[in-house]
């Protein structure tokens, strides 16, 4: 398994991590993407470790803590072999203080996550979203205190806009506090808006990208194609879909290109789509999920090989979309673009 450096830190993570949003069963605050129990979760954890996948991603909001509890049971006795990433910010109840990135909520939720996971520290602690009600200084000071207390090792953010992330980095620099070393973001062949601003920011500020939903909620698995009825058990109908309504014609164009490359490489469509992401600037890790062991084994086959330049160009062309302003204007000024071959 390949390891890559996480942002401007000395910490290395495997290029694949296992996402546990399917653990538990969901609730009124988080719709279930699956219902993996402790027994199945333990088998999946062992499969991951056998393949060199040592980083496991969860969140307090997943099934309101049940995902963390199940992961904690599955890694019991394996603490020296695993890395843990979890998150806070989204609501855990209707209580107005059970949401956001305030000092009150972060310290309490971090301690609750540690207890549910059965560990003494969290390796990467994410702000699951930007809290516009809490001063950035309060959030980052609380995170710095958690680092000083030894409860977390590194901090990261998720689903931030460019100005959210840049403001946070500026505050950290001003006070000498820990910086966000990674941004967990939505990115795939079907959803490439991340490239418009957040990727150039990541390059400039040395903030790595951890990709969530790299197969666009299952749309890039090959199950969705022209003339084929959608599978009854698809993740979108089960509440796991994200983003705006799908432009299916655009999706089918991408799948056609994936079919061609899959035939050339002897790999599956999913493996090709994941491998494409691993060759994008700033990307250090993909969070792969699975509702069963077969899906997990399939996704693990995305590493250990690389697409050719011509294959990458074919997929780039098929998935390209014209960006909104000011990004279409910036594409016209490629000499000013700091990321080689990003805008094509």
One Martini backbone bead per residue (centre of mass of N, CA, C, O) as a GRO file, in nm:
protein
  344
    1UNK     BB    1   0.095   0.038   0.024
    2UNK     BB    2   0.055   0.360  -0.028
    3UNK     BB    3   0.211   0.656   0.100
    4UNK     BB    4   0.114   0.991   0.212
    5UNK     BB    5   0.152   1.314   0.273
    6UNK     BB    6  -0.004   1.535   0.514
    7UNK     BB    7   0.064   1.796   0.410
    8UNK     BB    8   0.226   2.018   0.650
    9UNK     BB    9   0.341   1.735   0.756
   10UNK     BB   10   0.479   1.421   0.909
   11UNK     BB   11   0.228   1.264   0.801
   12UNK     BB   12   0.118   0.934   0.706
   13UNK     BB   13  -0.102   0.790   0.454
   14UNK     BB   14  -0.301   0.601   0.301
   15UNK     BB   15  -0.469   0.606  -0.010
   16UNK     BB   16  -0.660   0.434   0.166
   17UNK     BB   17  -0.984   0.437   0.321
   18UNK     BB   18  -1.230   0.348   0.563
   19UNK     BB   19  -1.573   0.386   0.556
   20UNK     BB   20  -1.843   0.399   0.831
   21UNK     BB   21  -2.142   0.488   0.737
   22UNK     BB   22  -2.261   0.178   0.735
   23UNK     BB   23  -2.257   0.184   1.034
   24UNK     BB   24  -2.566   0.061   1.177
   25UNK     BB   25  -2.871   0.263   1.052
   26UNK     BB   26  -2.949   0.527   1.153
   27UNK     BB   27  -3.147   0.840   1.162
   28UNK     BB   28  -3.290   1.154   1.178
   29UNK     BB   29  -2.984   1.284   1.113
   30UNK     BB   30  -2.897   0.999   0.958
   31UNK     BB   31  -2.894   0.829   0.686
   32UNK     BB   32  -2.869   0.523   0.575
   33UNK     BB   33  -2.609   0.322   0.391
   34UNK     BB   34  -2.645   0.097   0.612
   35UNK     BB   35  -2.608  -0.221   0.843
   36UNK     BB   36  -2.345  -0.271   0.992
   37UNK     BB   37  -2.209  -0.488   1.202
   38UNK     BB   38  -1.970  -0.610   1.406
   39UNK     BB   39  -1.899  -0.866   1.249
   40UNK     BB   40  -1.866  -0.734   0.968
   41UNK     BB   41  -1.670  -0.511   1.054
   42UNK     BB   42  -1.438  -0.697   1.141
   43UNK     BB   43  -1.388  -0.823   0.865
   44UNK     BB   44  -1.325  -0.555   0.718
   45UNK     BB   45  -1.087  -0.465   0.887
   46UNK     BB   46  -0.909  -0.715   0.821
   47UNK     BB   47  -0.904  -0.672   0.515
   48UNK     BB   48  -0.766  -0.399   0.524
   49UNK     BB   49  -0.508  -0.478   0.676
   50UNK     BB   50  -0.414  -0.689   0.465
   51UNK     BB   51  -0.400  -0.435   0.241
   52UNK     BB   52  -0.294  -0.164   0.414
   53UNK     BB   53  -0.553  -0.045   0.553
   54UNK     BB   54  -0.529   0.184   0.842
   55UNK     BB   55  -0.758   0.389   0.775
   56UNK     BB   56  -1.042   0.518   0.969
   57UNK     BB   57  -1.366   0.654   0.890
   58UNK     BB   58  -1.569   0.884   1.077
   59UNK     BB   59  -1.859   0.995   1.288
   60UNK     BB   60  -2.072   1.112   1.519
   61UNK     BB   61  -2.336   1.128   1.322
   62UNK     BB   62  -2.320   0.834   1.265
   63UNK     BB   63  -2.578   0.707   1.407
   64UNK     BB   64  -2.526   0.862   1.667
   65UNK     BB   65  -2.237   0.686   1.735
   66UNK     BB   66  -2.256   0.386   1.630
   67UNK     BB   67  -2.020   0.377   1.437
   68UNK     BB   68  -1.802   0.419   1.652
   69UNK     BB   69  -1.873   0.174   1.825
   70UNK     BB   70  -1.827  -0.043   1.609
   71UNK     BB   71  -1.538   0.030   1.545
   72UNK     BB   72  -1.432  -0.011   1.833
   73UNK     BB   73  -1.491  -0.317   1.833
   74UNK     BB   74  -1.327  -0.393   1.566
   75UNK     BB   75  -1.039  -0.265   1.702
   76UNK     BB   76  -0.996  -0.444   1.922
   77UNK     BB   77  -0.649  -0.486   1.980
   78UNK     BB   78  -0.554  -0.264   1.720
   79UNK     BB   79  -0.437   0.025   1.794
   80UNK     BB   80  -0.131  -0.018   1.674
   81UNK     BB   81  -0.263  -0.055   1.353
   82UNK     BB   82  -0.436   0.212   1.365
   83UNK     BB   83  -0.622   0.479   1.213
   84UNK     BB   84  -0.811   0.776   1.318
   85UNK     BB   85  -1.114   0.926   1.182
   86UNK     BB   86  -1.304   1.212   1.280
   87UNK     BB   87  -1.612   1.406   1.362
   88UNK     BB   88  -1.748   1.746   1.383
   89UNK     BB   89  -2.077   1.969   1.396
   90UNK     BB   90  -2.311   1.815   1.360
   91UNK     BB   91  -2.606   1.718   1.475
   92UNK     BB   92  -2.710   1.525   1.782
   93UNK     BB   93  -2.953   1.724   1.834
   94UNK     BB   94  -3.188   1.979   1.940
   95UNK     BB   95  -2.971   2.105   2.081
   96UNK     BB   96  -2.803   2.408   2.040
   97UNK     BB   97  -2.517   2.269   2.165
   98UNK     BB   98  -2.522   2.003   1.948
   99UNK     BB   99  -2.371   2.216   1.754
  100UNK     BB  100  -2.081   2.275   1.604
  101UNK     BB  101  -1.755   2.477   1.678
  102UNK     BB  102  -1.747   2.500   1.968
  103UNK     BB  103  -1.597   2.456   2.257
  104UNK     BB  104  -1.819   2.299   2.394
  105UNK     BB  105  -1.868   2.085   2.166
  106UNK     BB  106  -1.583   1.978   2.094
  107UNK     BB  107  -1.493   1.868   2.368
  108UNK     BB  108  -1.734   1.682   2.413
  109UNK     BB  109  -1.722   1.519   2.140
  110UNK     BB  110  -1.437   1.414   2.163
  111UNK     BB  111  -1.479   1.253   2.426
  112UNK     BB  112  -1.709   1.076   2.312
  113UNK     BB  113  -1.549   0.947   2.082
  114UNK     BB  114  -1.331   0.812   2.251
  115UNK     BB  115  -1.526   0.629   2.405
  116UNK     BB  116  -1.658   0.481   2.163
  117UNK     BB  117  -1.372   0.386   2.038
  118UNK     BB  118  -1.153   0.310   2.264
  119UNK     BB  119  -0.953   0.563   2.278
  120UNK     BB  120  -0.689   0.817   2.348
  121UNK     BB  121  -0.690   0.901   2.033
  122UNK     BB  122  -0.694   1.118   1.746
  123UNK     BB  123  -0.544   1.156   1.442
  124UNK     BB  124  -0.804   1.283   1.275
  125UNK     BB  125  -0.975   1.599   1.309
  126UNK     BB  126  -1.289   1.702   1.192
  127UNK     BB  127  -1.461   1.951   1.033
  128UNK     BB  128  -1.758   1.879   0.877
  129UNK     BB  129  -1.815   2.192   0.891
  130UNK     BB  130  -1.902   2.518   0.866
  131UNK     BB  131  -1.922   2.764   1.133
  132UNK     BB  132  -2.091   3.077   1.120
  133UNK     BB  133  -2.138   3.126   1.451
  134UNK     BB  134  -1.833   3.073   1.502
  135UNK     BB  135  -1.543   3.169   1.577
  136UNK     BB  136  -1.249   3.074   1.450
  137UNK     BB  137  -1.082   3.116   1.708
  138UNK     BB  138  -1.242   2.922   1.890
  139UNK     BB  139  -1.201   2.663   1.733
  140UNK     BB  140  -0.883   2.659   1.716
  141UNK     BB  141  -0.831   2.678   2.019
  142UNK     BB  142  -0.971   2.414   2.096
  143UNK     BB  143  -0.794   2.233   1.917
  144UNK     BB  144  -0.527   2.306   2.049
  145UNK     BB  145  -0.605   2.196   2.331
  146UNK     BB  146  -0.646   1.900   2.233
  147UNK     BB  147  -0.356   1.862   2.146
  148UNK     BB  148  -0.216   1.931   2.416
  149UNK     BB  149  -0.386   1.691   2.563
  150UNK     BB  150  -0.367   1.433   2.348
  151UNK     BB  151  -0.651   1.378   2.179
  152UNK     BB  152  -0.507   1.500   1.924
  153UNK     BB  153  -0.299   1.535   1.630
  154UNK     BB  154  -0.485   1.628   1.381
  155UNK     BB  155  -0.625   1.870   1.157
  156UNK     BB  156  -0.942   1.909   0.981
  157UNK     BB  157  -1.155   1.952   0.702
  158UNK     BB  158  -1.503   1.996   0.569
  159UNK     BB  159  -1.686   2.156   0.333
  160UNK     BB  160  -1.529   2.399   0.241
  161UNK     BB  161  -1.453   2.691   0.140
  162UNK     BB  162  -1.208   2.892   0.045
  163UNK     BB  163  -1.250   3.115   0.270
  164UNK     BB  164  -1.269   2.932   0.510
  165UNK     BB  165  -0.984   2.809   0.488
  166UNK     BB  166  -0.811   3.068   0.468
  167UNK     BB  167  -0.899   3.192   0.736
  168UNK     BB  168  -0.802   2.960   0.916
  169UNK     BB  169  -0.502   2.971   0.835
  170UNK     BB  170  -0.457   3.264   0.927
  171UNK     BB  171  -0.520   3.225   1.227
  172UNK     BB  172  -0.307   3.012   1.285
  173UNK     BB  173  -0.066   3.191   1.207
  174UNK     BB  174  -0.113   3.429   1.406
  175UNK     BB  175  -0.107   3.218   1.679
  176UNK     BB  176   0.046   2.935   1.638
  177UNK     BB  177  -0.142   2.721   1.536
  178UNK     BB  178  -0.283   2.470   1.415
  179UNK     BB  179  -0.330   2.329   1.102
  180UNK     BB  180  -0.482   2.241   0.833
  181UNK     BB  181  -0.385   1.940   0.648
  182UNK     BB  182  -0.690   1.884   0.551
  183UNK     BB  183  -0.948   1.815   0.295
  184UNK     BB  184  -1.266   1.693   0.302
  185UNK     BB  185  -1.395   1.601  -0.023
  186UNK     BB  186  -1.594   1.640  -0.304
  187UNK     BB  187  -1.485   1.397  -0.558
  188UNK     BB  188  -1.502   1.338  -0.920
  189UNK     BB  189  -1.567   1.275  -1.243
  190UNK     BB  190  -1.863   1.404  -1.199
  191UNK     BB  191  -1.724   1.601  -0.959
  192UNK     BB  192  -1.511   1.895  -1.040
  193UNK     BB  193  -1.533   2.165  -0.865
  194UNK     BB  194  -1.280   2.142  -0.680
  195UNK     BB  195  -1.075   2.257  -0.904
  196UNK     BB  196  -1.135   2.567  -0.916
  197UNK     BB  197  -1.022   2.639  -0.594
  198UNK     BB  198  -0.938   2.420  -0.377
  199UNK     BB  199  -0.692   2.302  -0.522
  200UNK     BB  200  -0.513   2.554  -0.552
  201UNK     BB  201  -0.509   2.606  -0.249
  202UNK     BB  202  -0.375   2.337  -0.167
  203UNK     BB  203  -0.113   2.385  -0.317
  204UNK     BB  204  -0.031   2.661  -0.187
  205UNK     BB  205  -0.094   2.550   0.137
  206UNK     BB  206  -0.056   2.247   0.191
  207UNK     BB  207  -0.344   2.094   0.137
  208UNK     BB  208  -0.489   1.810   0.154
  209UNK     BB  209  -0.680   1.544  -0.004
  210UNK     BB  210  -0.985   1.396   0.104
  211UNK     BB  211  -1.201   1.168  -0.043
  212UNK     BB  212  -1.546   1.180  -0.078
  213UNK     BB  213  -1.727   1.006  -0.284
  214UNK     BB  214  -1.551   0.889  -0.550
  215UNK     BB  215  -1.834   0.745  -0.686
  216UNK     BB  216  -2.087   0.912  -0.664
  217UNK     BB  217  -2.290   0.725  -0.508
  218UNK     BB  218  -2.242   0.486  -0.744
  219UNK     BB  219  -2.238   0.611  -1.042
  220UNK     BB  220  -1.920   0.479  -1.093
  221UNK     BB  221  -1.978   0.140  -1.116
  222UNK     BB  222  -2.184   0.058  -1.379
  223UNK     BB  223  -2.499   0.062  -1.302
  224UNK     BB  224  -2.501   0.331  -1.470
  225UNK     BB  225  -2.683   0.315  -1.781
  226UNK     BB  226  -2.792   0.285  -2.075
  227UNK     BB  227  -3.098   0.111  -2.059
  228UNK     BB  228  -3.077   0.081  -1.740
  229UNK     BB  229  -3.209  -0.012  -1.461
  230UNK     BB  230  -3.217   0.077  -1.157
  231UNK     BB  231  -3.120  -0.036  -0.875
  232UNK     BB  232  -3.297  -0.105  -0.587
  233UNK     BB  233  -3.014  -0.084  -0.391
  234UNK     BB  234  -2.939   0.197  -0.422
  235UNK     BB  235  -2.791   0.461  -0.255
  236UNK     BB  236  -2.980   0.693  -0.333
  237UNK     BB  237  -3.258   0.561  -0.236
  238UNK     BB  238  -3.116   0.526   0.068
  239UNK     BB  239  -2.977   0.831   0.125
  240UNK     BB  240  -2.662   0.859  -0.022
  241UNK     BB  241  -2.694   1.107  -0.178
  242UNK     BB  242  -2.538   1.381  -0.372
  243UNK     BB  243  -2.620   1.670  -0.473
  244UNK     BB  244  -2.732   1.741  -0.753
  245UNK     BB  245  -2.887   1.665  -1.009
  246UNK     BB  246  -2.848   1.430  -1.246
  247UNK     BB  247  -2.663   1.418  -1.544
  248UNK     BB  248  -2.703   1.146  -1.733
  249UNK     BB  249  -2.558   1.209  -1.998
  250UNK     BB  250  -2.288   1.274  -1.868
  251UNK     BB  251  -2.255   1.007  -1.722
  252UNK     BB  252  -2.258   0.824  -1.977
  253UNK     BB  253  -2.003   0.944  -2.103
  254UNK     BB  254  -1.815   0.853  -1.877
  255UNK     BB  255  -1.883   0.548  -1.884
  256UNK     BB  256  -1.782   0.502  -2.169
  257UNK     BB  257  -1.486   0.571  -2.102
  258UNK     BB  258  -1.455   0.362  -1.875
  259UNK     BB  259  -1.501   0.116  -2.050
  260UNK     BB  260  -1.251   0.150  -2.230
  261UNK     BB  261  -1.038   0.150  -2.002
  262UNK     BB  262  -1.116  -0.118  -1.871
  263UNK     BB  263  -1.047  -0.290  -2.119
  264UNK     BB  264  -0.743  -0.205  -2.138
  265UNK     BB  265  -0.674  -0.289  -1.819
  266UNK     BB  266  -0.868  -0.506  -1.665
  267UNK     BB  267  -1.060  -0.327  -1.510
  268UNK     BB  268  -1.278  -0.172  -1.332
  269UNK     BB  269  -1.464   0.103  -1.319
  270UNK     BB  270  -1.406   0.176  -1.026
  271UNK     BB  271  -1.096   0.152  -1.039
  272UNK     BB  272  -1.055   0.373  -1.251
  273UNK     BB  273  -1.190   0.610  -1.099
  274UNK     BB  274  -0.994   0.596  -0.855
  275UNK     BB  275  -0.720   0.623  -1.006
  276UNK     BB  276  -0.766   0.903  -1.119
  277UNK     BB  277  -0.766   1.051  -0.843
  278UNK     BB  278  -0.466   0.959  -0.756
  279UNK     BB  279  -0.361   1.171  -1.007
  280UNK     BB  280  -0.431   1.421  -0.846
  281UNK     BB  281  -0.396   1.705  -0.712
  282UNK     BB  282  -0.358   1.667  -0.348
  283UNK     BB  283  -0.419   1.369  -0.347
  284UNK     BB  284  -0.396   1.114  -0.070
  285UNK     BB  285  -0.711   1.016  -0.025
  286UNK     BB  286  -0.956   0.750  -0.022
  287UNK     BB  287  -1.289   0.691   0.060
  288UNK     BB  288  -1.399   0.371   0.117
  289UNK     BB  289  -1.692   0.189   0.070
  290UNK     BB  290  -1.911  -0.077   0.218
  291UNK     BB  291  -2.178  -0.327   0.243
  292UNK     BB  292  -1.955  -0.541   0.159
  293UNK     BB  293  -1.691  -0.748   0.086
  294UNK     BB  294  -1.698  -0.729  -0.225
  295UNK     BB  295  -1.678  -0.423  -0.248
  296UNK     BB  296  -1.413  -0.396  -0.100
  297UNK     BB  297  -1.234  -0.570  -0.285
  298UNK     BB  298  -1.279  -0.399  -0.537
  299UNK     BB  299  -1.158  -0.126  -0.427
  300UNK     BB  300  -0.868  -0.236  -0.355
  301UNK     BB  301  -0.795  -0.256  -0.681
  302UNK     BB  302  -0.702   0.063  -0.729
  303UNK     BB  303  -0.415  -0.031  -0.656
  304UNK     BB  304  -0.079  -0.081  -0.801
  305UNK     BB  305  -0.154   0.122  -1.037
  306UNK     BB  306  -0.164   0.303  -1.365
  307UNK     BB  307  -0.261   0.525  -1.566
  308UNK     BB  308  -0.232   0.661  -1.854
  309UNK     BB  309  -0.214   0.952  -2.017
  310UNK     BB  310  -0.432   0.884  -2.229
  311UNK     BB  311  -0.646   0.786  -2.025
  312UNK     BB  312  -0.666   1.049  -1.868
  313UNK     BB  313  -0.754   1.227  -2.109
  314UNK     BB  314  -1.017   1.076  -2.171
  315UNK     BB  315  -1.150   1.133  -1.893
  316UNK     BB  316  -1.127   1.436  -1.891
  317UNK     BB  317  -1.298   1.491  -2.146
  318UNK     BB  318  -1.565   1.343  -2.054
  319UNK     BB  319  -1.581   1.523  -1.763
  320UNK     BB  320  -1.601   1.794  -1.870
  321UNK     BB  321  -1.681   2.128  -1.742
  322UNK     BB  322  -1.807   2.427  -1.739
  323UNK     BB  323  -1.744   2.685  -1.554
  324UNK     BB  324  -1.787   2.927  -1.346
  325UNK     BB  325  -1.771   3.229  -1.233
  326UNK     BB  326  -1.423   3.298  -1.266
  327UNK     BB  327  -1.313   3.021  -1.396
  328UNK     BB  328  -1.343   3.062  -1.703
  329UNK     BB  329  -1.151   3.305  -1.709
  330UNK     BB  330  -0.897   3.160  -1.595
  331UNK     BB  331  -0.869   2.954  -1.831
  332UNK     BB  332  -0.777   3.186  -2.037
  333UNK     BB  333  -0.515   3.215  -1.818
  334UNK     BB  334  -0.282   2.981  -1.809
  335UNK     BB  335  -0.016   3.141  -1.728
  336UNK     BB  336  -0.148   3.190  -1.423
  337UNK     BB  337  -0.141   2.890  -1.364
  338UNK     BB  338  -0.002   2.685  -1.100
  339UNK     BB  339  -0.133   2.420  -1.242
  340UNK     BB  340  -0.036   2.183  -1.429
  341UNK     BB  341  -0.281   2.056  -1.639
  342UNK     BB  342  -0.565   2.131  -1.517
  343UNK     BB  343  -0.641   2.319  -1.750
  344UNK     BB  344  -0.817   2.202  -2.067
   0.00000   0.00000   0.00000
